[in-house]
Amino acid sequence: MITEKEVWDALPKDGFIRTYIEYAMKQTTSPIGYHLGTALSILGTTCPVDYSMRYAGSLYPNLYTLLVGRSGEDQKSTSLNIGKRLLGRASPQLIGDYPGSAEGLIDSIGRQATQIIPMSEFGKFLSSAQKGYFEPVKTALTDLWDCEPIQRAKANGVVTRVEDPRLSVLAACSIPYLEKHT
């Protein structure tokens, strides 16, 4: 297990990541790893859509981050919300809505191709996505991870196509929920 000190020592000496973590650590006693995950998620969301690197294909800075810990003790949601508030002040249009359906998720990406979906209770998502109507949201999230064009056609003939989707997910989950639903 990596220690708090080892994470701190591995951080860049300056720049957004370090500044963000210093700021967030003054707000809560959440572990530094939560702040690092949140900072990287925010940074990835704010990168230009054409930013990528070559590594076994194109690698984009979108990030799916899951903050896992004890309920009520580790302050996962508190850490997530610090980042959400900061991004909300700087670029509120980048904060997406909790998906209600796979179709709604694609429509949301059609309105704002780059966004982050914060989920302070990922256990709710896992429970809902076990089966039934909500299960296709998991597949849509998987497709969006690859940053490949995505589309959907409505019955009335309207087609939503997004050429360069950039979705990040920043979620928090307690250990029992994660164990129960994975």
Contact map, one row per residue, 1 for C-alpha under 8 A:
11100000000000000000000000000000000000000000000000000000000000000000000000000000000000000000000000000000000000000000000000000000000000000000000000000000000000000000000000000000000000
11110110000000000000000000000000000000000000000000000000000000000000000000000000000000000000000000000000000000000000000000000000000000000000000000000000000000000000000000000000000000
11111110000000000000000000000000000000000000000000000000000000000000000000000000000000000000000000000000000000000000000000000000000000000000000000000000000000000000000000000000000000
01111111000000000000000000000011100000000000000000000000000000000000000000000000000000000000000000000000000000000000000000000000000000000000000000000000000000000000000000000000000000
00111111100000000000000000000000000000000000000000000000000000000000000000000000000000000000000000000000000000000000000000000000000000000000000000000000000000000000000000000000000000
01111111110000000000000000000000000000000000000000000000000000000000000000000000000000000000000000000000000000000000000000000000000000000000000000000000000000000000000000000000000000
01111111111000000000000000000001100000000000000000000000000000000000000000000000000000000000000000000000000000000000000000000000000000000000000000000000000000000000000000000000000000
00011111111000000000000000000001000000000000000000000000000000000000000000000000000000000000000000000000000000000000000000000000000000000000000000000000000000000000000000000000000000
00001111111000000000000000000000000000000000000000000000000000000000000000000000000000000000000000000000000000000000000000000000000000000000000000000000000000000000000000000000000000
00000111111100000000000000000000000000000000000000000000000000000000000000000000000000000000000000000000000000000000000000000000000000000000000000000000000000000000000000000000000000
00000011111110001100000000000000000000000000000000000000000000000000000000000000000000000000000000000000000000000000000000000000000000000000000000000000000000000000000000000000000000
00000000011111101100000000000000000000000000000000000000000000000000000000000000000000000000000000000000000000000000000000000000000000000000000000000000000000000000000000000000000000
00000000001111100100000000000000000000000000000000000000000000000000000000000000000000000000000000000000000000000000000000000000000000000000000000000000000000000000000000000000000000
00000000000111111110000000000000000000000000000000000000000000000000000000000000000000000000000000000000000000000000000000000000000000000000000000000000000000000000000000000000000000
00000000000111111110000000000000000000000000000000000000000000000000000000000000000000000000000000000000000000000000000000000000000000000000000000000000000000000000000000000000000000
00000000000001111111000000000000000000100000000000000000000000000000000000000000000000000000000000000000000000000000000000000000000000000000000000000000000000000000000000000000000000
00000000001101111111100000000000000100110000000000000000000000000000000000000000000000000000000000000000000000000000000000000000000000000000000000000000000000000000000000000000000000
00000000001111111111110000000000000000000000000000000000000000000000000000000000000000000000000000000000000000000000000000000000000000000000000000000000000000000000000000000000000000
00000000000001111111111000000000000000000000000000000000000000000000000000000000000000000000000000000000000000000000000000000000000000000000000000000000000000000000000000000000000000
00000000000000011111111100000000001000100000000000000000000000000000000000000000000000000000000000000000000000000000000000000000000000000000000000000000000000000000000000000000000000
00000000000000001111111110000001001100100000000000000000000000000000000000000000000000000000000000000000000000000000000000000000000000000000000000000000000000000000000000000000000000
00000000000000000111111111000000000000000000000000000000000000000000000000000000000000000000000000000000000000000000000000000000000000000000000000000000000000000000000000000000000000
00000000000000000011111111100000000000000000000000000000000000000000000000000000000000000000000000000000000000000000000000000000000000000000000000000000000000000000000000000000000000
00000000000000000001111111110000001000000000000000000000000000000000000000000010010000000000000000000000000000000000000000000000000000000000000000000000000000000000000000000000000000
00000000000000000000111111111101001000000000000000000000000000000000000000000000000000000000000000000000000000000000000000000000000000000000000000000000000000000000000000000000000000
00000000000000000000011111111000000000000000000000000000000000000000000000000000000000000000000000000000000000000000000000000000000000000000000000000000000000000000000000000000000000
00000000000000000000001111111000000000000000000000000000000000000000000000000000010000000000000000000000000000000000000000000000000000000000000000000000000000000000000000000000000000
00000000000000000000000111111100000000000000000000000000000000000000000000100110000000000000000000000000000000000000000000000000000000000000000000000000000000000000000000000000000000
00000000000000000000000011111110000000000000000000000000000000000000000001100000000000000000000000000000000000000000000000000000000000000000000000000000000000000000000000000000000000
00000000000000000000000010011111011000000000000000000000000000000000000001110110000000000000000000000000000000000000000000000000000000000000000000000000000000000000000000000000000000
00010000000000000000000000001111111000000000000000000000000000000000000001000000000000000000000000000000000000000000000000000000000000000000000000000000000000000000000000000000000000
00010011000000000000100010000111111100000000000000000000000000000000000000000000000000000000000000000000000000000000000000000000000000000000000000000000000000000000000000000000000000
00010010000000000000000000000011111110000000000000000000000000000000000000000000000000000000000000000000000000000000000000000000000000000000000000000000000000000000000000000000000000
00000000000000000000000000000111111111000000000000000000000000000010000000010011000000000000000000000000000000000000000000000000000000000000000000000000000000000000000000000000000000
00000000000000000001100110000111111111100000000000000000000000000000000000000011000000000000000000000000000000000000000000000000000000000000000000000000000000000000000000000000000000
00000000000000001000100000000001111111110000000000000000000000000000000000000000000000000000000000000000000000000000000000000000000000000000000000000000000000000000000000000000000000
00000000000000000000000000000000111111111000000000000000000000001110000000000000000000000000000000000000000000000000000000000000000000000000000000000000000000000000000000000000000000
00000000000000000000000000000000011111111100000000000000000000001000000000000011001000000000000000000000000000000000000000000000000000000000000000000000000000000000000001000000000000
00000000000000011001100000000000001111111110000000000000000000000000000000000000001000000000000000000000000000000000000000000000000000000000000000000000000000000000000000000000000000
00000000000000001000000000000000000111111111000000000000000000100000000000000000000000000000000000000000000000000000000000000000000000000000000000000000000000000000000000000000000000
00000000000000000000000000000000000011111111100000000000000001111000000000000000000000000000000000000000000000000001000000000000000000000000000000000000000000000000000111000000000000
00000000000000000000000000000000000001111111110000000000000000000000000000000000001000100000000000000000000000000001000000000000000000000000000000000000000000000000000000000000000000
00000000000000000000000000000000000000111111111000000000000000000000000000000000000000000000000000000000000000000000000000000000000000000000000000000000000000000000000000000000000000
00000000000000000000000000000000000000011111111000000000000011100000000000000000000000000000000000000000000000000000000000000000000000000000000000000000000000000000000100000000000000
00000000000000000000000000000000000000001111111000000000000011100000000000000000000000000000010000000000000000000111000000000000000000000000000000000000000000000000011100000000000000
00000000000000000000000000000000000000000111111100000000000000000000000000000000000000000000010000000000000000000000000000000000000000000000000000000000000000000000000000000000000000
00000000000000000000000000000000000000000011111110100000000010000000000000000000000000000000000000000000000000000000000000000000000000000000000000000000000000000000000000000000000000
00000000000000000000000000000000000000000000011111100000000000000000000000000000000000000000000000000000000000000000000000000000000000000000000000000000000000000000000000000000000000
00000000000000000000000000000000000000000000001111100000000000000000000000000000000000000000000000000000000000000100000000000000000000000000000000000000000000000001010000000000000000
00000000000000000000000000000000000000000000000111110000000000000000000000000000000000000000000000000000000000000000000000000000000000000000000000000000000000000000000000000000000000
00000000000000000000000000000000000000000000001111111000000110000000000000000000000000000000000000000000000000000000000000000000000000000000000000000000000000000000000000000000000000
00000000000000000000000000000000000000000000000001111100011110000000000000000000000000000000000000000000000000000000000000000000000000000000000000000000000000000000000000000000000000
00000000000000000000000000000000000000000000000000111110011100000000000000000000000000000000000000000000000000000000000000000000000000000000000000000000000000000000000000000000000000
00000000000000000000000000000000000000000000000000011111111000000000000000000000000000000000000000000000000000000000000000000000000000000000000000000000000000000000000000000000000000
00000000000000000000000000000000000000000000000000001111111000000000000000000000000000000000000000000000000000000000000000000000000000000000000000000000000000000000000000000000000000
00000000000000000000000000000000000000000000000000000111111000000000000000000000000000000000000000000000000000000000000000000000000000000000000000000000000000000000000000000000000000
00000000000000000000000000000000000000000000000000000111111000000000000000000000000000000000000000000000000000000000000000000000000000000000000000000000000000000000000000000000000000
00000000000000000000000000000000000000000000000000011111111100000000000000000000000000000000000000000000000000000000000000000000000000000000000000000000000000000000000000000000000000
00000000000000000000000000000000000000000000000000011111111110000000000000000000000000000000000000000000000000000000000000000000000000000000000000000000000000000000000000000000000000
00000000000000000000000000000000000000000000000000111000011111000000000000000000000000000000000000000000000000000000000000000000000000000000000000100000000000000000000000000000000000
00000000000000000000000000000000000000000001101000110000001111100000000000000000000000000000000000000000000000000000000000000000000000000000000000000000000000000000000000000000000000
00000000000000000000000000000000000000001001100000000000000111110000000000000000000000000000000000000000000000000000000000000000000000000000000010000000000000000000011100000000000000
00000000000000000000000000000000000000011001100000000000000011111000000000000000000000000000000000000000000000000000000000000000000000000000000010000000000000000000001111000000000000
00000000000000000000000000000000000000001000000000000000000001111100000000000000000000000000000000000000000000000000000000000000000000000000000010000000000000000000000111100000000000
00000000000000000000000000000000000011001000000000000000000000111110000000000000000000000000000000000000000000000000000000000000000000000000000000000000000000000000000111100000000000
00000000000000000000000000000000000010000000000000000000000000011111000000000000000000000000000000000000000000000000000000000000000000000000000000000000000000000000000001111000000000
00000000000000000000000000000000010010000000000000000000000000001111100000010000000000000000000000000000000000000000000000000000000000000000000000000000000000000000000001111000000000
00000000000000000000000000000000000000000000000000000000000000000111110000010000000000000000000000000000000000000000000000000000000000000000000000000000000000000000000000011110000000
00000000000000000000000000000000000000000000000000000000000000000011111011010000000000000000000000000000000000000000000000000000000000000000000000000000000000000000000000001110000000
00000000000000000000000000000000000000000000000000000000000000000001111111000000000000000000000000000000000000000000000000000000000000000000000000000000000000000000000000000110000000
00000000000000000000000000000000000000000000000000000000000000000000111111100000000000000000000000000000000000000000000000000000000000000000000000000000000000000000000000000110000000
00000000000000000000000000000000000000000000000000000000000000000000011111100000000000000000000000000000000000000000000000000000000000000000000000000000000000000000000000000000000000
00000000000000000000000000000000000000000000000000000000000000000000111111100000000000000000000000000000000000000000000000000000000000000000000000000000000000000000000000000000000000
00000000000000000000000000001110000000000000000000000000000000000000111111110000000000000000000000000000000000000000000000000000000000000000000000000000000000000000000000000000000000
00000000000000000000000000011100000000000000000000000000000000000000001111111110000000000000000000000000000000000000000000000000000000000000000000000000000000000000000000000000000000
00000000000000000000000000000100010000000000000000000000000000000011100001111111000000000000000000000000000000000000000100000000000000000000000000000000000000000000000000011000000000
00000000000000000000000000000000000000000000000000000000000000000000000000111111100000000000000000000000000000000000000110000000000000000000000000000000000000000000000000010000000000
00000000000000000000000000010100000000000000000000000000000000000000000000111111110000000000000000000000000000000000000000000000000000000000000000000000000000000000000000000000000000
00000000000000000000000100010100011001000000000000000000000000000000000000111111111000000000000000000000000000000000000000000000000000000000000000000000000000000000000000000000000000
00000000000000000000000000000000011001000000000000000000000000000000000000011111111100000000000000000000000000000000010100000000000000000000000000000000000000000000000001110000000000
00000000000000000000000000000000000000000000000000000000000000000000000000001111111110000000000000000000000000000000000100000000000000000000000000000000000000000000000000000000000000
00000000000000000000000100100000000000000000000000000000000000000000000000000111111111000000000000000000000000000000000000000000000000000000000000000000000000000000000000000000000000
00000000000000000000000000000000000001100100000000000000000000000000000000000011111111100000000000000000000000000000000000000000000000000000000000000000000000000000000000000000000000
00000000000000000000000000000000000000000000000000000000000000000000000000000001111111110000001000000000000000000000010000000000000000000000000000000000000000000000000000000000000000
00000000000000000000000000000000000000000000000000000000000000000000000000000000111111111000000000000000000000000000000000000000000000000000000000000000000000000000000000000000000000
00000000000000000000000000000000000000000000000000000000000000000000000000000000011111111100000000000000000000000000000000000000000000000000000000000000000000000000000000000000000000
00000000000000000000000000000000000000000100000000000000000000000000000000000000001111111111011000000000000000000000000000000000000000000000000000000000000000000000000000000000000000
00000000000000000000000000000000000000000000000000000000000000000000000000000000000111111111111000000000000000000000000000000000000000000000000000000000000000000000000000000000000000
00000000000000000000000000000000000000000000000000000000000000000000000000000000000011111111000000000000000000000000000000000000000000000000000000000000000000000000000000000000000000
00000000000000000000000000000000000000000000000000000000000000000000000000000000000001111111000000000000000000000000000000000000000000000000000000000000000000000000000000000000000000
00000000000000000000000000000000000000000000000000000000000000000000000000000000000000111111111000000000000000000000000000000000000000000000000000000000000000000000000000000000000000
00000000000000000000000000000000000000000000000000000000000000000000000000000000000000111111111000000000000000000000000000000000000000000000000000000000000000000000000000000000000000
00000000000000000000000000000000000000000000000000000000000000000000000000000000000000010011111100000000000000010010000000000000000000000000000000000000000000000000000000000000000000
00000000000000000000000000000000000000000000110000000000000000000000000000000000000000110011111100000000000000010111000000000000000000000000000000000000000000000000000000000000000000
00000000000000000000000000000000000000000000000000000000000000000000000000000000000100110011111110000000000000000011110000000000000000000000000000000000000000000000000000000000000000
00000000000000000000000000000000000000000000000000000000000000000000000000000000000000000000111111000000000100000011110000000000000000000000000000000000000000000000000000000000000000
00000000000000000000000000000000000000000000000000000000000000000000000000000000000000000000001111100000000100000000110000000000000000000000000000000000000000000000000000000000000000
00000000000000000000000000000000000000000000000000000000000000000000000000000000000000000000000111110000000000000000111000000000000000000000000000000000000000000000000000000000000000
00000000000000000000000000000000000000000000000000000000000000000000000000000000000000000000000011111101100000000000000000000000000000001000000000000000000000000000000000000000000000
00000000000000000000000000000000000000000000000000000000000000000000000000000000000000000000000001111101100000000000000000000000000001000000000000000000000000000000000000000000000000
00000000000000000000000000000000000000000000000000000000000000000000000000000000000000000000000000111111100000000000000000000000000011011000000000000000000000000000000000000000000000
00000000000000000000000000000000000000000000000000000000000000000000000000000000000000000000000000111111110000000000000000000000000001011001000000000000000000000000000000000000000000
00000000000000000000000000000000000000000000000000000000000000000000000000000000000000000000000000001111111000000000000000000000000000000000000000000001000000000000000000000000000000
00000000000000000000000000000000000000000000000000000000000000000000000000000000000000000000000000111111111100000000000000000000000000000000000000000000000000000000000000000000000000
00000000000000000000000000000000000000000000000000000000000000000000000000000000000000000000000000111111111110000000000000000000000000001001000000000000000000000000000000000000000000
00000000000000000000000000000000000000000000000000000000000000000000000000000000000000000000000000000111111111000000000000000000000000000001000000000111000000010000000000000000000000
00000000000000000000000000000000000000000000000000000000000000000000000000000000000000000000000000000011111111100000000000000000000000000000000000000000000000010000000000000000000000
00000000000000000000000000000000000000000000000000000000000000000000000000000000000000000000000110000001111111111000000000000000000000000000000000000000000000000000000000000000000000
00000000000000000000000000000000000000000000000000000000000000000000000000000000000000000000000000000000111111111110000000000000000000000000000000000000000000000100101000000000000000
00000000000000000000000000000000000000000000000000000000000000000000000000000000000000000000000000000000011111111000000000000000000000000000000000000000000000011100000000000000000000
00000000000000000000000000000000000000000000000000000000000000000000000000000000000000000000000000000000001111111000000000000000000000000000000000000000000000000000000000000000000000
00000000000000000000000000000000000000000000000000000000000000000000000000000000000000000000110000000000000111111110000000000000000000000000000000000000000000000000000000000000000000
00000000000000000000000000000000000000000000000000000000000000000000000000000000000000000000000000000000000111111110000000000000000000000000000000000000000000000101111000000000000000
00000000000000000000000000000000000000000000100010000000000000000000000000000000000000000000010000000000000010011111000000000000000000000000000000000000000000000000111000000000000000
00000000000000000000000000000000000000000000100000000000000000000000000000000000000000000000111100000000000010011111100000000000000000000000000000000000000000000000011100000000000000
00000000000000000000000000000000000000001100100000000000000000000000000000000000000000000000011100000000000000000111110000000000000000000000000000000000000000000000001111000000000000
00000000000000000000000000000000000000000000000000000000000000000000000000000000000000000000001111000000000000000011111000000000000000000000000000000000000000000000001111000000000000
00000000000000000000000000000000000000000000000000000000000000000000000000000001000100000000001111000000000000000001111100000000000000000000000000000000000000000000000011100000000000
00000000000000000000000000000000000000000000000000000000000000000000000000000000000000000000000001000000000000000000111111000000000000000000000000000000000000000000000011110000000000
00000000000000000000000000000000000000000000000000000000000000000000000000011001100000000000000000000000000000000000011111000000000000000000000000000000000000000000000000111000000000
00000000000000000000000000000000000000000000000000000000000000000000000000001000000000000000000000000000000000000000001111111000000000000000000000000000000000000000000000111000000000
00000000000000000000000000000000000000000000000000000000000000000000000000000000000000000000000000000000000000000000001111111100000000000000000000000000000000000000000000111000000000
00000000000000000000000000000000000000000000000000000000000000000000000000000000000000000000000000000000000000000000000011111110000000000000000000000000000000000000000000001100110010
00000000000000000000000000000000000000000000000000000000000000000000000000000000000000000000000000000000000000000000000011111111000000000000000000000000000000000000000000000000000000
00000000000000000000000000000000000000000000000000000000000000000000000000000000000000000000000000000000000000000000000011111111100000000000000000000000000000000000000000000000000000
00000000000000000000000000000000000000000000000000000000000000000000000000000000000000000000000000000000000000000000000001111111110000000000000000000000000000000000000000000000110011
00000000000000000000000000000000000000000000000000000000000000000000000000000000000000000000000000000000000000000000000000111111110000000000000000000000000000000000000000000000000010
00000000000000000000000000000000000000000000000000000000000000000000000000000000000000000000000000000000000000000000000000011111111001100000000000000000000000000000000000000000000000
00000000000000000000000000000000000000000000000000000000000000000000000000000000000000000000000000000000000000000000000000001111111101111100000000000000000000000000000000000000000000
00000000000000000000000000000000000000000000000000000000000000000000000000000000000000000000000000000000000000000000000000000111111101100000000000000000000000000000000000000000000010
00000000000000000000000000000000000000000000000000000000000000000000000000000000000000000000000000000000000000000000000000000001111111100000000000000000000000000000000000000000000000
00000000000000000000000000000000000000000000000000000000000000000000000000000000000000000000000000000000000000000000000000000000111111100000000000000000000000000000000000000000000000
00000000000000000000000000000000000000000000000000000000000000000000000000000000000000000000000000001000000000000000000000000000001111110000000000000000000000000000000000000000000000
00000000000000000000000000000000000000000000000000000000000000000000000000000000000000000000000000011100000000000000000000000001111111111100000000000000000000000000000000000000000000
00000000000000000000000000000000000000000000000000000000000000000000000000000000000000000000000000000000000000000000000000000001111111111110000000000000000000000000000000000000000000
00000000000000000000000000000000000000000000000000000000000000000000000000000000000000000000000000001100000000000000000000000000100011111111000000000000000000000000000000000000000000
00000000000000000000000000000000000000000000000000000000000000000000000000000000000000000000000000101100100000000000000000000000100001111111100000000000000000000000000000000000000000
00000000000000000000000000000000000000000000000000000000000000000000000000000000000000000000000000000000000000000000000000000000100001111111110000000000000000000000000000000000000000
00000000000000000000000000000000000000000000000000000000000000000000000000000000000000000000000000000000000000000000000000000000000000111111111000000000000000000000000000000000000000
00000000000000000000000000000000000000000000000000000000000000000000000000000000000000000000000000000100110000000000000000000000000000011111111100000000000000000000000000000000000000
00000000000000000000000000000000000000000000000000000000000000000000000000000000000000000000000000000000000000000000000000000000000000001111111110000000000000000000000000000000000000
00000000000000000000000000000000000000000000000000000000000000000000000000000000000000000000000000000000000000000000000000000000000000000111111111000000000000000000000000000000000000
00000000000000000000000000000000000000000000000000000000000000000000000000000000000000000000000000000000000000000000000000000000000000000011111111110100000000000000000000000000000000
00000000000000000000000000000000000000000000000000000000000000000000000000000000000000000000000000000000000000000000000000000000000000000001111111110100000000000000111000000000000000
00000000000000000000000000000000000000000000000000000000000001110000000000000000000000000000000000000000000000000000000000000000000000000000111111100000000000000000011100000000000000
00000000000000000000000000000000000000000000000000000000000000000000000000000000000000000000000000000000000000000000000000000000000000000000011111110000000000000000000000000000000000
00000000000000000000000000000000000000000000000000000000000100000000000000000000000000000000000000000000000000000000000000000000000000000000001111111000000000000001111000000000000000
00000000000000000000000000000000000000000000000000000000000000000000000000000000000000000000000000000000000000000000000000000000000000000000001101111100000000000011100000000000000000
00000000000000000000000000000000000000000000000000000000000000000000000000000000000000000000000000000000000000000000000000000000000000000000000000111110000000001111100000000000000000
00000000000000000000000000000000000000000000000000000000000000000000000000000000000000000000000000000000010000000000000000000000000000000000001100011111000000001110100000000000000000
00000000000000000000000000000000000000000000000000000000000000000000000000000000000000000000000000000000010000000000000000000000000000000000000000001111100000111100000000000000000000
00000000000000000000000000000000000000000000000000000000000000000000000000000000000000000000000000000010010000000000000000000000000000000000000000000111110000111000000000000000000000
00000000000000000000000000000000000000000000000000000000000000000000000000000000000000000000000000000000000000000000000000000000000000000000000000000011111011110000000000000000000000
00000000000000000000000000000000000000000000000000000000000000000000000000000000000000000000000000000000000000000000000000000000000000000000000000000001111111100000000000000000000000
00000000000000000000000000000000000000000000000000000000000000000000000000000000000000000000000000000000000000000000000000000000000000000000000000000000111111000000000000000000000000
00000000000000000000000000000000000000000000000000000000000000000000000000000000000000000000000000000000000000000000000000000000000000000000000000000000011111000000000000000000000000
00000000000000000000000000000000000000000000000000000000000000000000000000000000000000000000000000000000000000000000000000000000000000000000000000000000111111100000000000000000000000
00000000000000000000000000000000000000000000000000000000000000000000000000000000000000000000000000000000000000000000000000000000000000000000000000000000111111110000000000000000000000
00000000000000000000000000000000000000000000000000000000000000000000000000000000000000000000000000000000000000000000000000000000000000000000000000000011110011111000000000000000000000
00000000000000000000000000000000000000000000000000000000000000000000000000000000000000000000000000000000011001000000000000000000000000000000000000000011100001111100000000000000000000
00000000000000000000000000000000000000000000000000000000000000000000000000000000000000000000000000000000000001000000000000000000000000000000000000001111000000111110000000000000000000
00000000000000000000000000000000000000000000000000000000000000000000000000000000000000000000000000000000000011001000000000000000000000000000000000001110000000011111100000000000000000
00000000000000000000000000000000000000000000000000000000000000000000000000000000000000000000000000000000000000000000000000000000000000000000000000011100000000001111100000000000000000
00000000000000000000000000000000000000000000000010000000000000000000000000000000000000000000000000000000000000001000000000000000000000000000000000111000000000000111110000000000000000
00000000000000000000000000000000000000000000000000000000000000000000000000000000000000000000000000000000000010001100000000000000000000000000000100111100000000000111111000000000000000
00000000000000000000000000000000000000000000100010000000000001000000000000000000000000000000000000000000000000001110000000000000000000000000000110100000000000000001111100000000000000
00000000000000000000000000000000000000000000100000000000000001100000000000000000000000000000000000000000000010001111100000000000000000000000000110100000000000000000111110000000000000
00000000000000000000000000000000000000001001100000000000000001111000000000000000000000000000000000000000000000000011100000000000000000000000000010000000000000000000011111000000000000
00000000000000000000000000000000000000001000000000000000000000111000000000000000000000000000000000000000000000000001111000000000000000000000000000000000000000000000001111100000000000
00000000000000000000000000000000000001001000000000000000000000111110000000000001000000000000000000000000000000000001111000000000000000000000000000000000000000000000000111110000000000
00000000000000000000000000000000000000000000000000000000000000011110000000000001000000000000000000000000000000000000011111000000000000000000000000000000000000000000000011111000000000
00000000000000000000000000000000000000000000000000000000000000000111000000011001000000000000000000000000000000000000001111000000000000000000000000000000000000000000000001111100000000
00000000000000000000000000000000000000000000000000000000000000000111100000010000000000000000000000000000000000000000000111100000000000000000000000000000000000000000000000111110110000
00000000000000000000000000000000000000000000000000000000000000000001111000000000000000000000000000000000000000000000000000100000000000000000000000000000000000000000000000011111110000
00000000000000000000000000000000000000000000000000000000000000000001111000000000000000000000000000000000000000000000000000000000000000000000000000000000000000000000000000001111111000
00000000000000000000000000000000000000000000000000000000000000000000000000000000000000000000000000000000000000000000000000000000000000000000000000000000000000000000000000000111111100
00000000000000000000000000000000000000000000000000000000000000000000000000000000000000000000000000000000000000000000000000100100000000000000000000000000000000000000000000001111111110
00000000000000000000000000000000000000000000000000000000000000000000000000000000000000000000000000000000000000000000000000100100000000000000000000000000000000000000000000001111111111
00000000000000000000000000000000000000000000000000000000000000000000000000000000000000000000000000000000000000000000000000000000000000000000000000000000000000000000000000000011111111
00000000000000000000000000000000000000000000000000000000000000000000000000000000000000000000000000000000000000000000000000000000000000000000000000000000000000000000000000000001111111
00000000000000000000000000000000000000000000000000000000000000000000000000000000000000000000000000000000000000000000000000100110010000000000000000000000000000000000000000000000111111
00000000000000000000000000000000000000000000000000000000000000000000000000000000000000000000000000000000000000000000000000000100000000000000000000000000000000000000000000000000011111
